[in-house]
Amino acid sequence: MKIAVLVKQVPSADSRLTLNSANLRLERSLTDPVLNPSDLHAVEAALQISDASDNQTVSISMGPVGVEQSTKRALAMGIDESVHVTDENLHGADIWVTANVLAKAILHCGADLVFAGTKSSDGQSEVVPAYVARLLDWNYVVVSSESELDVILNLKQPSVVVVTKDFNTPRLPNFKGIAAAKNKPVSTLNLADLDLADIAPKTKIISQTSILKENNPEKKSGTPKELAVLLLEQISKWSNVDDTQTHKPEINPASEVKVFTANQKVEAASFAAENKLALITDVGAAENDQFTKEIFDGSVKVVIECKGPSVITIAEVPSSKGIYVCVGGGVTSIDDLRIVAKSMEAEVVGTSAAFDKGHIGVESLVGASGRTISPNIYVGFGVSGAHYHFAGVRKPNYIAAVNKDPEAEIFAFADLAIVGDADEVLAALLQELGK
Ligand SMILES: Cc1cc2nc3c(=O)[nH]c(=O)nc-3n(C[C@H](O)[C@H](O)[C@H](O)COP(=O)(O)OP(=O)(O)OC[C@H]3O[C@@H](n4cnc5c(N)ncnc54)[C@H](O)[C@@H]3O)c2cc1C
């Protein structure tokens, strides 16, 4: 048996994910490449089987020249050889192209068991392994325990096995492994080698926008008391708006689009592969042949065009509920803020700067490294508006911000922009609330 592992080079967790504004492709110059974290579990699973049975293992990757640098990690962990598919025409590859390339590469390598991770940290579509399995007409299975894997192995049928992150703990490459990796075979294939010279993407990103609408509201200044009154009045108005319709996905696709729910990604991938169709996941809105979705943890919204028939899955829409008062690095009086939040029946969350100051615990940190909230009303005190924080604020209906800097980034996408000292406004709020 030959075991293949699908591995992908992705930007490291602290890279800022953006699309290049000219070609709408990942801006690699801003990223530090690493092996996709979820693929490390797939590599470990393959190695555990080969350690026990002496099967040959191969890692298969697809990407631009240079990708072999990060996939070397798989060799250092113990994989025997590495195959890398690279080609000029792979720029802008969509799920259709990616899955076809990987399926052909698997056959090229003579593998009959394939491991893959659950999702890539940049693409996050979670459908490529299922699409590949259907193209190959192999079993597709997701395993989270040894016993489930044993059942698959005993079937002795060609399979694509997705390994969840709880399944194992990936080994760290040791010095011997790193040294040995230098002499292991690394081969490069192009599309013609895989008989795919004519393959072309079926979908194309045609525009991108920031997820937070740029409101650039009028900036309000005044005495702390005036600002406190203004804030309370606005929050009261917003609280009375029925927002149940605000974020319903608007899906009016052309007739040749087959629509699946957010929970039917595997079914959608199988259907698309069986019918050789484009697949677009997590669609938030569809109008004729244009599909809008969020990428990069919700920080960027893109419009994807697909001229032919396609399959889509609808995005899971968080329902925006409640008031969240967010404490930022500009707040000193955390006790005042907590009292104000309590009287608004709001939950207190914070930024990493507030965490560093000891104002909040890690469970209240919101952002790319913390939790995600979907507030009806977000009120930020002394919050700058950093991208990494707002990556964790999904679909806020209303944003109010109190910041002493009129040029603070948060004001661009706030609905109410209050220029003032956060501590003074909090003290005035306490008075207005009779606390
Ligand atoms: C890989 C990575 C992951 C990250 N993950 C997260 C994450 O998950 N969550 C997160 O929050 N951050 C995260 N960050 C950090 C993020 O980039 C910002 O540095 C952080 O969000 C800033 O927090 P802040 O806006 O509260 O504080 P600051 O940047 O300190 O800004 C304070 C703001 O308050 C204003 N201000 C100062 N004093 C007052 C006052 N008296 N009254 C009113 N306004 C005042 C200032 O004008 C400023 O706008 C991450 C960064 C990286 C590199």
The ligand as a Gaussian input file, in Angstrom:
#p B3LYP/6-31G(d) Opt

LIG

0 1
 C       -1.283000      37.750000      14.744000
 C       -2.018000      38.759000      15.563000
 C       -3.177000      38.396000      16.161000
 C       -3.895000      39.340000      16.901000
 N       -5.070000      38.953000      17.475000
 C       -5.805000      39.874000      18.142000
 C       -7.069000      39.525000      18.695000
 O       -7.522000      38.393000      18.625000
 N       -7.764000      40.490000      19.336000
 C       -7.303000      41.779000      19.457000
 O       -8.013000      42.618000      20.042000
 N       -6.110000      42.128000      18.948000
 C       -5.350000      41.202000      18.303000
 N       -4.136000      41.574000      17.809000
 C       -3.613000      42.922000      18.120000
 C       -4.248000      44.004000      17.247000
 O       -3.555000      44.128000      16.057000
 C       -4.242000      45.359000      17.975000
 O       -2.939000      45.663000      18.395000
 C       -5.192000      45.408000      19.175000
 O       -6.480000      44.981000      18.810000
 C       -5.246000      46.838000      19.666000
 O       -6.144000      46.953000      20.733000
 P       -6.785000      48.361000      21.058000
 O       -7.368000      48.933000      19.837000
 O       -7.664000      48.217000      22.224000
 O       -5.551000      49.172000      21.651000
 P       -4.552000      50.252000      21.117000
 O       -3.931000      49.888000      19.808000
 O       -3.680000      50.522000      22.274000
 O       -5.469000      51.494000      20.820000
 C       -6.082000      52.219000      21.812000
 C       -7.048000      53.192000      21.193000
 O       -7.655000      53.929000      22.233000
 C       -7.534000      55.303000      21.981000
 N       -7.374000      55.942000      23.281000
 C       -6.280000      56.026000      24.074000
 N       -6.563000      56.634000      25.223000
 C       -7.864000      56.960000      25.179000
 C       -8.758000      57.630000      26.070000
 N       -8.364000      58.067000      27.259000
 N      -10.036000      57.777000      25.673000
 C      -10.462000      57.344000      24.455000
 N       -9.667000      56.734000      23.575000
 C       -8.387000      56.533000      23.939000
 C       -6.364000      55.492000      21.075000
 O       -6.575000      56.639000      20.268000
 C       -6.384000      54.193000      20.268000
 O       -7.172000      54.348000      19.111000
 C       -3.414000      40.654000      17.062000
 C       -2.220000      41.019000      16.437000
 C       -1.524000      40.087000      15.703000
 C       -0.241000      40.496000      15.027000

